[in-house]
Each structure stands twice: as C-alpha cells, then as structure tokens.
Amino acid sequence: MKNKFIKNDRPQKIGVNYPIFSALIDTGSVYVDKTMIIHQLLMNDKFPFYFFSRPRRFGKTLLISTLEEIFGCGINRFQKLDIVKQGLKHDWSTSHVIRIDMTSCGPDADSFDKSLAKRVCGIASNFGISLQEDHCAPAIFNLIESLNRSYDTVNLRKNGELRTASNPGIVLLIDEYDFQLISNLDSPEKLQTVQDTLFGFYASIKSASDMLRFMFVTGIARFKELSPISGMNTVSDISYHPMFSQICGFTEDEIDKYFSSHLKSMYDEWKKQGILGQHKDVVDIYNSLVKWYDGYSWDGITKVFNPISVLMCLSEKFFDNYWYNLGGPNFLKKLQLNDLDYFSLFNRNIEISGEFPIQKLNETSPNTALLHTGYLTINKIDPSNGVDSQKIYHLNIPNHEVRISYVNEYLIEKISAKISDADKVKLSELHKQFALAFCAYRVDEAEINFSKLLIQYPYKLHCALEAYYASHLYTALNSVDVKVSVEKMTSEGVIDLLVQQPNGDVMVVEVKYSRLPESSEIFPDHTTFDDQTNVISDELSSEQYHDFEFEAVSSGASDAVVVQRIRRLLEQGKTRAIEQIRRKKYTVEYLDRNINVWMVAVSIVGRTNVKILFEQIRSRN
C-alpha cells in the first residue's frame, strides 16, 4: 500500500444522490467503470435473462440505469469507458427499453395490481401507445407485443438522431422486484395478494419472452416460491456467480483508481482542522475506510466496499454509519425471526449449507435473511465433495459499519419492542437521569441509574458482550445534549464511546464486561450493588428467577465471598479499561486542545453490577 494514494489530481465531483448513469457522465461526476463486467452479460445471445440480488443501497439502481443507457441510447456516453476503449464487441443497435421500478407502485398489497398496471400503461404512453388495462398481467404482455410490432414503423433515437431500426427485440429492466413482497411479509393475507399479482405478471412476461432481447431483474432476495426464475426457466441467477461478484461495490484497485484524490483531500482537510489523531498519512485514512466499509463478498474470494457509504464518507470527509442512516433494513424488520439468536451474528464461525441462498416465504432462515440484508457476508465457500454433499458457506460480519448498525440500531430496537409502553416511559426517564449524572461526573448517581436502566430489559434479551452494554450507554447518552460517537475508529484500535459536551469537553469511554464468578447468575435484578448484597437469600427462591443456575451457591460459596469476588472483578474491569485507553493512545488527538479531557471506565459484572471511574487527564486553561 506504500505506493498508493499519492495522486494530487483535483477530486471529481461525487454524485451521491443520483444513481443515474447519464447524469454522472454528463456532470463529470465519478463513475466507477463496471462496463467490462457488464459486457459479460451482453455476450449471452441465447438466453440473456438475468436475476441479481444485493442489499439495499448497494448500486443496483445505477446498474439498471447503465443497462438502460446501453440499450436505449447507444454508444455515445461510453466512449471513455472500457467497453469501448478495450474494443469489446457489442451490437450497439438500440431497442425499446421498458424500465419498471417496483418501489414506484407503493407498498400496498390491495392496490398493487392496479398500481403496476397504471405504471405499465404510463410507460406505453411514453412510446405513443394507448393501453387501457386495470391489471398488470395483460398490461405488460400487450405493451411488449405492441412495441414489438412497432419496430417496422416507429423511429428510434440513437445518439440523439432519428433512425429506423429492424426488430432487435424489447429490453425489460425491473428494479426492486421484491419491494411489495418484503413490505407485506408480516401479513400472510396481503402477502398472498402480492404473490398472486406477481405470479400473473411474470407468467405474462414468460409468454412474451420470445419478443425480448434482454431482461434484467434486481431485488434484495430471491424467494423460492415466487421470483422471475420460478416463472421463467431460462432466467439465470448471477447474484453469487464469481464472474459478477464485483459488478456492484468498489474493489481496492477501484478505490485507488477513482478516489485517491478524494482520500488525499480528506487527509488535507483533517490536517488543517487538527483532527488527524492517529492517522499519520493518507494510507491510514484508507485503512480506516477498509475497516469501516470493506469486507463484502458474494463468492467468498473477492471483497468489495459498500459503494454508498464510501461515497458519503469521502463527500462528507467523516466516518459514520451511512448505510443504516440512509434507510432501515425493512426486510429484516418484517421477518418474524422468533428463533434468531440476535447475538449469533458475532460468532465468526457461522456455517450453513443446503439450498442456499434462496429465501423461502413460509420458512424464514435467519442467516439467509441476514445475508440478503447485508448484515452477514460470505467469508469462504467449501465446495461439495461428492454427489450427496453440499457446499458449506462460512459467513461473517463484513465490517465495522455493519457491526454498529446491528448492535446500536436494530438490536436496541428489537429489545425495545419487547418492553411495555409503561416501561418505555420509565426507561426514557432513566436514560435521561443516567445521562445527566454521567455528563456531570456524578459517579454514584450514574452507577445507580445505569443499573436501574439495565434492570428494565428482560433477562432473556441480555447478552454477555461489551458491545451490548456500550449500545445501552449510547442510547442513554443520546437523550441529552451531547454528541456521542460509538466505536470510533483509530489507527490503534476502536474507542467504545466518544462523548463531546456542548462546551467542547471530551470523554473517552471504555467498557469492560466480566461474567459473574464461577459462571453463576446468582444476583437477579436489583437497584444497586449494596441492595444485592442484602437480598440474595430472598430473591434466590422467588419464582421470577427459576431459570437461573446458582452454581456458586450450590458449591458452598458464602454470600460474602461472592460479593467480594464481584467487587474485585469490578475493580479489575475499571483498571483494564483505563490501561487500554492509555496503551492505545485514544486521547492523544484531544490533548493539544484547550478543553477538559476525561478517561472514563465503565465496568460491568453479571447483568447489573456497575462501577464507573472518571479520570481527568487534561484541564481547560
């Protein structure tokens, strides 16, 4: 990496908000050239019908737009791109292009058939064809048939000039085909209505397939019971084909080729503002980009960056969780994943095999759903060893952005859904009480309120992960007027929480978690540490806590001995947290500012035992 990112060219404009090929080219914005890969799609003359899935905000719409330009407008805007520069063979004759974005039809199941029919009739009107259909199935067939008949009489435009064409066939592009399916996953009756509509729609397309030159359909998931593939035997699913693993997303070489000047600009801006911290050069900025946004793979070999997150980061010159903030994972929220261990996501050795990665509407696979939504990616694929064996897919979390998306957004939302409205009011007040005490450095009050806060969450939703407790801190602190950054990346490691007060003061927070002694949950939920020592014997026999295993008690350990062990673990946790902040030099970038800088250790043992330490290392003049 030493020779990379040294270009001093002026950065091209980044077109974050318009995934339209023609707009990017015409405005001189960055277009990461994928036409060499796209050309492989165009080489299939026999059955050029494709299905392609990727998570939301991953470049599918721009890919559709590029295909629309190739078939609808011809060679003009591709002169500087590889498909022309490399002399790749392609029939540049234009076709009638039908492009349907399913999101434009709305999520409502009952009106879906009529809305889609209206959309198809509107496309027909743009071609000068009058269609009056209330149902989408006859509408799409009649449009394809009408356009096919019109080739001998209708003038087409190529490169802005009128031309008369022979009959090259119709091009059909469908974006987000599964939008209505996903929108109604939580309602079996409405889902069936959508299924019936789409079944008829794709059956009509199949009947008209001999009039199609090319078809490309995108979505988030391939559903076994209903998809373009189930309706048309000649449709190829290229979602996990190695040849097309890089067709969406940016590779390391593409980051170097197209964004070196942007990385340099980001470095220069940070240096000017004095916020480089541990980033010594542009390579360090790139390495942070890798940690935040790289790691996606659909073949277990090639890794790509999340494109929208890279574009937003380089445009804003700031590392943040752009992927989640630009729209929640509706698919994952709609699925009834009652058997999902929300924290199995953190297991680095998730393996699945069988008929994968197909999603079944009536039989939800949590890991498959997490893959489709982008929370998991394919780390490695073990090939099958014989006729009866199946491939084994090794899945993991792709990057830092996805990890905080899951822990600090989706996970907390899921947990909160299990809490009653009355308890949510109590929880909101506890959030504020804790945050006010914490930000005023009132240790005892902060400890008590954080313990109270943790008690509100059901035992079965508890997780023995530091990220779990950090996410609760993050949520609570956001209830007051401070700026909270979660898992802030540095070149030395990751700061659990960075809290910036309105007056500029900074708290660098490190969280440490320890299990209870001898792996026993002998302390149920109590308000404070001292309360716990007084009511152990009473609470151990209560019905509420029958699912606990009290190994320490059964082994003969006295209450006093157990309490002593917990106190020791809490102190050890505080010490380890402060030592990590010092060793990793997390506070270095703030020490040259005229502000108060604090190292903060939050130590948790068991579920609700909390100790907090504030250590000031820089004072305001």
N, C-alpha and C positions, 0 to 999 in steps of 0.2 A: 504493500500500500504506500510505500515511501514516495513513489514517483507519480502518484495520482493526485488529483485535485490541486494542481498548480496553475491552472489556466486563469488568465486575467481578463478574459473576454467579458464584455458587458452582458449581464444576465438577460436572457429573453423574458418577455412577459409570461407570467404563469396564468393560464386560463382556468381558474379553479371552478368557476360557477357555470361554465357552459361546455358540456361534453358533446360538442358539435364539431365534427371534423372540418367542415368548410370554414367555420368561424375561427378555429385555431390557425388554420393555414392563412386565411385572409388577413388576420390581425398580426401575423408574425409571432404568435404565441408558441410555446414549447409543444411540439407533438413528438412523442416518443415513437419512432418508426417501427411499427409492427407488420409492415406490408410484406416482408419476406415470409413471415409465418402465415399471414392471410393468404398469400399466394398458394400455399399448400391446399387450402380449402377450394380454391378456384380450379385446381388441377383435376378434380374428380368430375369427369363429364358424365359418368354413368348414373350415379345416384348422389347428386350434390345436395343432399338434405341433411341438416345437422341440428343437434341439440347441444347446448352448452350451459353449464351452471357454474356460478360463482357467488360468494357472499354479496350482500348489498354494498354499494359504493365501491365497487372493485373494477370499474371500467367496462362493464358490459354494454352500456348505452353508447359510449364512444365507439366501441367495436361495431355495433349495429350501424351507427352513423357513417363510419368509414366504408362499410359494405354498401350502404345506400349511395354513397358518392361514387364508388367504383362502377356500380351497375346503372345508376341513374344519370350520371353526368360525364363519365368517361375519364380520359387520361389527364386532363388539364391540370388539376391540383396535385398530381402525383409526380410531376416532372423532377422534383428534387428528392424523391423518396426511393427506397431501394427497389421497389417493384419495377420502376422504370430505369433507374440508374444501373441496376445489375443486368438489364436486358432480359428480364424474365418474360417468358411467353404468356400472353393472355389475350383473349378476344375482347377488345375494348368496345365492341358494339354495345350500345345502351339498350336497356329494357324498361318496360313499365315496372316500377317498384311500388309494391304495396307494403307500407310500414305501419304496424299497429303496436302502440304502446298500451298494454293492458291496464296500466295504472290510470289512464285517461278515462276508463269506463267506470271508475269508482268501485268501492268495496262491497256495495250492497248486492246480496245474492238474488233477491226477488226481481230487481230491475236490471240485472246483469245481461240477460239475453237481449233485452230491448236496447240497452246502452251500447252493447257491442255492435248490434245491427245498425244503430244510428251512426256509430263511428265508421263502419264499413261503407254505409251509404254516403257519408261525408267525403270519404276518400274517392268514391266513384264520381261524385260531383266535381271534384278537382280535376278529373280526367274528362269532364264533359259528358258523363254517363248518368242517366237518371235511373236511380233504383228506389223503389218503394217497398221496403221489407221491414217487418216487425221482429223477425227472428234472424239470428246471426248465421245459422247454418245455410239457409238458401241465399242470404245476402253475400257471403264470401264466395260461394260457388258461382253465383251469377256475375259477380264482379270479375273473377278470374276469367270466366268464359267470355264476357263482353270485351275485356281488354285483349284477350287472345284473338278474337275476331277482328278487332280494330287495327291490327298491325298493318294490314294492306292499305288502309285508308287514312290512318291518323299519322300526322307528322310528329316526330320526336325531336327533342333538342339534344344536341351533343356539343359540349363546349360553347354553349350559348347560341349555336347556329341551328336553324331548322334543317332536318334531314328526313328522308323517307327510308324506313327500315324494312327488312324482311321480317320473318317471325322468329325472334331469338328466344321467345318464351317469357313468362312472367317471373319476377323475383318477389318472394314473400319473406318479410322480416317481421318477427314478432318478439317484442321485448317484454320481459317480466310476465311470461305466460301464466305463472302460478300465483299472481297477485291476489285474485279473488279466492283461490283455494286457501292460501295462508290466512287471509282476512277472516275466513269463516271456519277455521279448524276447530274452534271451541263450540260450534253449534252443528251437531250432526244433521239436522234437518236442512239448514241453509247450505251446508257443505254438499249435501246430496243434490240440491238445486243447481249449484255451480257445476258439479260433476256432470249432470245431465246436459247442461248447456254446452260445456266444453266437449263432451263426447260427440254431440251432433256437429259442432263446429269443426273438429278435426276429421270427422268422418266425411264431411263435405270437401275438405282440403284433400283428403286421400282420393276422393272421386275425381278431383281436378288435377291430380299430381302429374299427369302426362302433359299438362299445359305449363308446368313450372320449369323454369330454367335453374332456379336455385332457391333454397329455403333455409333460413337460419332462425332458430328459436332460442331465447335465453330465459333463465329463471334462477331461483335460488336453490331449488331442489328438484330432483327427478322423482316423481311419485309413480310407484309401480302400477297402481290401478288406472291412472289416467295421466298421460303425457303424450306429446307428439309421437314418441316412439311406440307407445302401446297402440296408437291408432294407425301408424304407418310403419310397416316392416322395414322400409328402406331408409329410415332416419338413423343416422349414426350419432351416438353419444360420444363426443370428443372431450368431455369435461376432464377425464383423467388420462387422456392419451398423452404420452411423453412428448409427441411432436408439437402439441399445443399447450404445454404446461406454462409457457412464457407469454402467451398471447394477450393476457391481462396481467397487470402488475409490472414492476420495474426490476430488472436484474442489477447486480453490482456494476456490470460494464455499462449499462444504460444510465445509471446514476452518474458514473464518471463522465460519460459522453455528453449528456444533456444538462447536468446540474452542477458541474464543477464550479462554474462561476457563481452559482447561487449559494453554494456552500462557502465559498470564499467571501461573498458579500455578507453572509450571516456571521462568519468569524469576525470580519472587519467591524460590523455593527456592534457585536458583543464586546470587542476590544475597546471600541470608542466609548461604550457605556460603562466599561469596567466590570463586566459581569461574566468574564470568561471562566472564572473559577479554576477548575482542574483541566479545562480544555486548553492545551498548550499550543495547538495548531489546528489546521483545517482537518487533518486526519482524525483528531479527537472528536471534532464535530461530526464527521462521517460515522465514526464508531458509535456515537450516541444515536445517530439516525438508524444504524443497524439494530441496536438494542431495542429501540422503540418500535420500529415499523417493518423490519425484515422478518424472514423465517417462514413465510407461507410456502407450501409445496403441495402439488396435486399429483406428483409422480414419485415422491419420496427421494428425489435426487436434486432437482432444480429448485432453488429458493428465490422467492421474489418479495419485493417490498409492497406494502399496501399503497396503491397509487394516490388515492385521495389524501391520505394522511401525509405522505411525502410532499405533495403539492401545497397543502395547507401549512405544513411546518416551514417550508422554505419561503412561502409567501409571507407568513406572519413572523418568521425568524424566532420561533418559540416552540419548544417541545411540549406537546399537550395531547390529550386523548381526543383527537378529532373524529376518529372513526365512530365512536359511540355518540358523541355530541351532535353529529350530523344526522342522527336518526336511530332510534332504538331498534333492537332486534325483534321485530314484530313476530317473526316465525317462532322464535324460541318462547316468547311470552304466550303465544296462542296454544302451544302444545301442552297437553296435560302430562307433564313428566313427573308423575307421582312416585315413580321408582328411581328417580335420578338422585344420586348422591351428589349434592351440589359441590362438594369439595373433591370428588374424584378427579375433577379437572386438574388438580395439582399433582396428580400421580403422573410421573414422567414415563410410565411403562404401560400405558393403556394399549391393549391389543384387542382387535376384533377381526373376525373372519366370516366368510359366508357370502351371501348375496349382498354385496355392498359396492358402492354407496347409494343404493336405492332406498328411498324413503317410502314407507307404507302408511297410507292414510289411517288405517284402522289398527295399526300396531307400531307405535312410536318407539324407535330406538334412540335412547338419549345420546349416545356417542355419535350416531349418524346425524342427528339433529345439530349437535354441537359442531360437527364438521361443516355441514351445509351453511350454518350461520357464521362461520369464521372463528369460533372460539377454540376449535381444535384444527390442526392441520396434519398432513401425512408426513411423518418423520422418516419412515422406512417401510418398504414393502418386501415381505418374504415371499418369493414365488412358490407356487404349488409344486409338490414333489411327485405327484402322480395323478392318476385318473380320479381317485376318490378324495384327494386332498384339495384344500382351498388356499387361496392367498391369505396371508396374515398382514394386516395393516397396523403399523405402530403409530399411534397418534400422540401429539403433544401440543402444548400451548405455543403459538408461533412467536410471540414477542411480548414486550413489556406493556404496550398499549392494550393488548387484549387481556392481559392479566388484570390490570386495574379496571378495565371495562367490566369484567366479570365480578371481581371482588367488591369494588366500591360502588357499582351501579346496580347491575342485575341481581346480585346476591342479596344486597340490603333490601332491594325492592321485593324480592321473593319472601324474605324473612318478615318484612313489614306486613305483607299480605296475610300472614298467619295471626296477626295481632288484632284484637278487637278495637273498635273506634274509640271506646272509652280509654283503653290502654294507650292508644296512639296519642291522645291528648296529654296523658300523663308522661309519655315518652318525650313528647315535644317540649314539655316544661323541664324535664330532667336534662335534655340536651342543652337547653339554654342555661340552666343553673350550673351544670358542669362547665360549660364553655366560659361563662363569666368568671367562675372561680379559677379555672385553668389560666385564662389570659391575664388574671390579676395576681398570679403566682401564689394563690391561697391553697397550699398543699393539702391540708386536712380536708377542707371542704371539697376540693376537686376529687380526692380519693373516694370520699363517701358517695358523692353524686355519680361518679363513674361506676362504682359498684352497684348502686341502685339502678342505674341505666341498664347494666348487663343483666340484672335480675329479670327485667321485663321480657326478655326473649326466651321462648320455650327451650327447655333442655335439649330436645332432640335436634334443634337447629344450631346448637353450639358446635364449634369446630376448634380443635386444638391447633390453630395456626396463628402466627403473629399477624398475618395479613387480615385475619378476621377481626382482631381487636383494633388494628390500625384503621380498618374501614369504619368501625364504630366511632373512633376518635374523629375521623374525617367528617363523618355525618354530623356529629355533635358540634364540632367547631364551626361548621358552615352555618350554624344557627345564629351566629353573632357577626359583627362587622370586622372580620379578619380575612386575609387571603390565605387559603390553605392549598398547598401543592402536595399531592400524595405520590409517594415513591419517586422522588426527584432524582433523576439520573446524574451521576458524576462519573468522572473517569476512574475513580477509585471504588465506586460501589453505588448503592442506592440509599438515599435518605428516606426513612419511612414516611415522615411528615415534615414539611417546612411551613411554619406559621409566621406570617408577616402582619404585625399590628398596624393600625392606621397611622401611628406616629413613626413607622419605619422599623421599629424593634423586631428582631428576628428570634424565633425559637426553632432550633434543630432538634427534632424529636425522634428518638429511637425506642422501639417497642421490643420487649423481650417476654416470651411466654415460657412457663415451665408447667409440666404436669404435676398433679398432686403427688405426695410421697407414696411410694410403693404402688403407683398407678391406681390409687383409690380415689373415688369422688366422695369422700366422707363428709364434706361440707356442702349441704344444699344451699339454696339461695337465702342469703341474709344481707341485711343492710350494710353492716360494717364488719371489719375484721374482728373487733372486740366482741360484737354480738355473736359471731360464730363460735367463739370460744365458750360462751355461756350457755348455748342452747343445743349443743351437739347431741346430747343424750335424748332430748325430747324429739328432735327432728328426725333422728335416725329411724324411729319407729313409725313416723307418720306415713299415711297411705300415699301421699304425693310423691314419695321418693323411693318407692319399692323397686324401681328399675336400676337403682344404683348397686354397685358391688363395693362392699365395705371391707376390703382386704386388710387394711391397716388395723381396723378394729378387731376383726376376727383373728388376726395374727397376734393379738395381745398388746398392741401398742396403746399406751395411755393417751388420753386427750391432750395432756400437757406435752407429751413427746411429739405428737403430730403437729401441734401448734408451733412448737419450737422449730420443727423441720420446715414448716411453711414460712415462718419468719426468715429463716436462713436462706431459703430459695428466693424470697422476695428481695432480700438484700443483694444476693448474688446477681439477680437479674438487673438491678439498678447499676451495679458495678460493671457488668458486661456491656450494658448499653452505653455508659459514659466512655468506657475504654474503646468501644467501636467508633464512636464519634471522633475521638481524638486520633485513633490509629488511621482512620480513613480520611482524616483532614476535612471533614464535612463543613467545618465552619470557616475555612481559610478565606473564601471569597468575600466574607462579610466583615472580616476583622479590620479592613482599612477604611470602613465607613464610620461616620460619627453617629453610631446607634448603639443601643444595648443589645448584646448577643448572648443568648442562653443556650446551654446544652440541657436537654430535658430527657430524663429516663423514665419510661413507663414500664413497670414490671408487673406481670400478672401471673398468678399461680392458681391452677384449677380454673374454675369458671368466673369467680367474682372477687378473688383476693387481689387487691390493687395497692401498689405503692408507687409514688411519683417523687422524683428528685429534680429540682431546678438548680442548675449551677451556672452562674453568670461568669462569662469569660471576657466580656468587653463592655465598658461603660461609656455612656454618652458624655461628651465633654460639657 
